[in-house]
């Protein structure tokens, strides 16, 4: 039987948060009850760093995970997301904090893997890492008080490969002369999240 994954309710324990002190890269993902940020609840935040430390934080209604937020807003740690726009906006909308600096593997993939239109996380993990992700639990009940081992393993799999993918995509961006442009996109994410949070649409359209 697989060992239980490190699940913490409400926030990172102080000793676990301290264990990320030497981390420079943290892969992050979230699970919610749906995709509407005004209606649907943030339920789980998954983290892992370049040293392999994995943490799953179950978000409890009415609480503020201060140690987790300190980690996500630490300017000395690069936060790596897949489709950062959703996660960064959601965290900003709930807690009023800006997650930065970031790297978005979806944006990076679109900018350097231009021979394909398949830029989902499942595709990147398969093509870059050679692992097939099981996405069956993606739409399960993340708002449940008790999450199943299958849900937790699914959630963990969404962050376990992000740092390796980021390294490969960074080299591809450098090779194609697009890294600086990608970094400009990542830096703009905080502004884009604020537009999304305030309900602005089509701001760059004619």
Buried (B, 14 or more C-beta within 10 A) or exposed (E): EEEEBBBBEBBBBEEBBEBBEEBEBBBBBBBBBEEEBEEBBBBBBBBBBBEEBBBBBBBEEEEEBEBBBBBBBBEEBBBBBBBBBBBBBBBBBBBEEBBBBBBBBBBBBBBBBEEEEEBBBBBBBBBBBEEEBEEEBBEBEBBEEEBEEEBBBBBBBBBBBBBBBBBBBBEBBEEBEBBEEBBEBBEEBBEBBBBBBEEEEEEEEE
